[in-house]
Amino acid sequence: MSEYDRIRRACLKRGEPWEDPDFPATQTSVFYHQTPPFQFTWKRPKDLCPRPGFVQDGPVPFDVSPGKMGDRWLVSCLGVLYLNKGLFYRVVPADQSFTGDQYAGVFRFRLWWCGEWTEVLVDDRLPAVHGRLAFLQPHRGDHFWPGLLEKAYAKLHGSYEALKYGSMLDGLADLTGGITESIPMRADGVACGRLLHKLLDMTSIITCVVQPSNQVRAHSENLVNGIQIGINYRLCSMERIETFSGEEIQLVRLKNPSENFSEYIGPWCLNSPEWSEVSPLEMERMQKKLQEGEIWMPFAEFVKTFTHLEV
């Protein structure tokens, strides 16, 4: 019998939800160096909404925000994970819920740790401030896998504060078990295009991100073409189309994992005049390939816009 099953059965027999002795609901589990000017209260999801859910069924957009104190890099990691359902359900086992007679206050996740998949158990008490989750939270407030997975990750690292020193690449490695690399985008578009085709052929998880200076970040969260700063867009595919004039245009299909994304308003955006340069049938064919949150962007604009590939 696994540790998870043993704990769950014991809690169901006692009629009490689990309290994790190894990661207690105390201030030191949140911060160990800094001392915030407020006290956290620990809330179970059932204390925060009447009908909490674990993972929503169906093709639901990723709608997680960092909250008051969460980390944007971790939100980006979870967004990438959420788009790959095979990996997602390896990390987030689906047979868990807050409903019925199987709820025992214990949840399990699988993270790649020290070269192997490690099962991490957490109770469902989450740190809150003024009645709201202090860290990762859904916009709609009714599914709690992000906050519980964040807690499992914090437990591995010793505290929530330790996650402040994490990075997108480390997070992707821990969530996928893969080898990750950050590749600066260079002015050599030909070499970049060859690399992308090679990575797509290898079925790599490819993301692209704008990593600006702190000065730029302080002024805006979006570029002038609507692309969000600090958000990892998933690179889905590349395709060439031919205009009426005979010019070949290479387009890149990108997906923003966030539900609250800003609209891309650059060349070849959804209603841009560039689409009049191809036949209505070609335009319809290309637009039909787009799913929720996806855009087409010309490769030339792609190279100018993004600063790094993270694979």
N, C-alpha and C positions, 0 to 999 in steps of 0.2 A: 504494500500500500504506500502511495506517495505521501510526502509530508503534507501536501495540500489536502488530500483526501482525509488524512488523519485529523488535521486541524478542523476541517469542515464538519466531519462527523461528530467530533467532540463538542463543538460549539452548538450544533443542532440538538445534540442530546441534552446539553445544559440549558438550551433556550436563550443563549446570550451571544451577541456578535463578538468576533475575535478582536483582541487588542494585542498588537505586535510588541513583544517584549524587547525585540532587537532594534526597533525604530520607534521609540515611544512618542506619544503626542505631547512633546515638550518643546520649549523654546530652542533648546540645543539641537534638535533635529532640523530646525530651520536655519539658524545662524549660529556659528561657533566663534567667529571673530568679531563681527559687527554686532551692535546692539540697536535694533530699530526702535524708534520712539513710540512704540505701541506694542501691545500684547496680542498674540495670535490666539484665537479660539479654534478648536478643532471640531469640525462638523462632518457628520456622515451625510452622504447625498440625500438620504431620506429626511434629514433636517433642513435641507435647502430647497427641495421642491417636492410636490406631492407624489409624482410618479417618475422617479429617476430611471434612466435607461443606461445600459452599458455601451453597446454599439447599436446605432440606428440601422434598421433594415433598409435594403434598396439602395439605389444610386443617389445617395445623399451627398451634397457638396461638403468639402472640408471647411468647417466654420469655427476654428479654434483661434483664440486670441491669447496673448501672453498675460493678460490681466494686469494688475497693479505692479507685480514684482516678478513676473515670469520672464523667460529669455526668448528673444526673437529667433535665435539660431535653432533652438529646440522646436519651436513652432514650425520652422522651415523643414526640419528633419521629419517631423511627424506628417507634414503635408506630403513630402516625397513618399514616405512609407504608405500613407493612406491611398495613394494612387496605384500602388502595386499590391493588389489584394492577396496574391500568393504570399508575399513577404509579410503583409500586415497580419494575416491570421496565424502566421508562425509566431510572431511576437505577441499578438493579442489573441489568445485562445477565445473562440466565440462562444463556448459552452458555459458562459458566466452571466449572471443577471442579478437584479435586485428584486425579482418577483418570485412568487411561489414559495414552496417550503424548502428550497435549496439555498436560500440566501443565508449566509453565516458571517458576513462582514469580512471575508478573506477573498483576495483576488490574486491571480498569478499571471506573470509575464515572463517572456523568454528574451534574454539579452545576450549578445555576443560579448563575453567577458573573459579575458586572459586566454584567448584562443579556443574557447568552446562555448556552446549554448548553455546558458545558466538560467535556471528557473528562479525567479525572485517573487517571494510572497509579501504582500502588504495588506494591512487592514484598510478599511475605506474611510478612516478619519482624515480629513484634508484641512490644511491650515486656511483660516478665513480671517478677514478683517471687516468689522462692521457688517457681519452677516453675508459677506460675499467672498468667494474664493480669492485668495491672495495671489495665486500663481495661474497656471494654465486653466482656461475655462472655455466652454462652448458659448457662442453668442446666444444661442437659443436656450441654454441652461438646462437641457434635459438629458444629455448623455455625458458619461463621466469617464470613459476610457482614457481621454487625454490627461486628466488630473491624476488618475491612478497610475498610469504608465510613468508620468513625471515623478510620482512619489517612489515608484520602484527604482527608477534611475537615480533619484536622490539618495535612496537607501544604499545602493551600491557604492556611491561616492561619499557617503557619510553624512550629508546634509544637503538641503536645498541651496545653501550658499555656495557649496562647491560647484554647482552647475553654472555659476556666474563665470567661471574660468574655462568653460567648455567651448567647443567650436563645432561648426557644421560638419566638418570632415570627421571628427571624432564621433559625433553623434550618428552619422550615417554608417560608420564602421560598426558601431555597437548595435545598431538596429538591423543591419543587413548581413553582417558577417563577412562583408566583402572588403577588398582593398580599395581605399579611397585616395583620390589625388586632386589637388587644385591646380588648374592649368591656366596661366594668364592668357587672355586673348591678345593676339598680336595683330599688327597691321597687315601681315601676310595672309590675306583672305584665302588664297589658293591652298596653302598648307593647312589652314584651319578647316577648310571644307573637306580636305582629304581625311583629316583626323576624325571629323564628325562622322563621315561615312564609315570609316573603319570601326568606330565605337558603336555605331548603330548596328553594323553587321555582327558585332560581338554581343549584342543584346545587353550592353552596359546600361546602367541607370545613369542618364546624363542630365545634369541640371546646369543652368546658367544663372548668374547673379550679377547685380551691380554692386560693387563694393567701393563706394566713394570715400573721399576724405571726410574727416569729422566735420569740417567746415560746411561741406555740401550737405551732409546728413542733417545738420542743425537747421537748415533752411527749408528743406522739403523732404517728403517721403516718396515723391514721384518725380520722374523725369518729365520733360516737356511732352514727350510722346505717350505719356501715361504709364510707362513701365515703373513698377514699384521698386524702390531701393531696398536692398537687404532681403528680398524674397527670392527663394530659389524656384525658378520656372523649370518645369520638366520639358526637355526637348524630346518630342514624340517622333518626328519624321522630317524628311526633307524631300522636296519634289520640284521638278522643273515644269514650267509652263511656257508656251510660246505666244507672243502677242501678235496682233494683226500685222505689225510691221516686220515680223520675223525675228524679233529680239527674244532671246531665251532668258527667263527670270527664274532664279532659284529661290524658292520660298521655304521657310522653316516653320514647322508647326509646333507651337509652344503652348503649355498649359500652366496657368497660375493655380496652385492648389487652394488658395484662399477663397472663401465665399465672398468676402468684402474686397474684391479686387477693383482697381481703377481700370477704366476702359482704355485699351490701346487705340491711339488716334493717329498713328503714323502711316506711312505708305502701305498700301494693300490691307488696310484695316477693313472692317466689315462693310462699311458703306463708302469706301474711298473711291475717287474717280478712276483710279488705276484699273478697276475691274471692267471698265468700259473698253479697255484695250484687248480684251479676250471675248470669245463668243459667249452668249448667255448659257449655252450648254456646259462650256468649260467652267464658267463661274459657278454654276449650280453644282457641278461635280466636286469642285474644291470646297465649296461651303458645306456640302453634305458631310464632308469628312470631319468637320469641326464638332466636338462635343462641348458640353458645358465648361466654360472657363478657358476655351482654347482660341488661339488666334493664328493667323498667317502673318509672317513678317519676312520681307525680302532679306536675303542673306547679307547684302551690303549694309542694311540698317541693323541687322543682328550684330555684326562685327563692331559697328560703331557704338552700339548701345551697351552691350554687356562687357564686363571687365574680366570675368573669370568663368571657366568651365569647372564644375565640380562633379567628378565621376567616381 
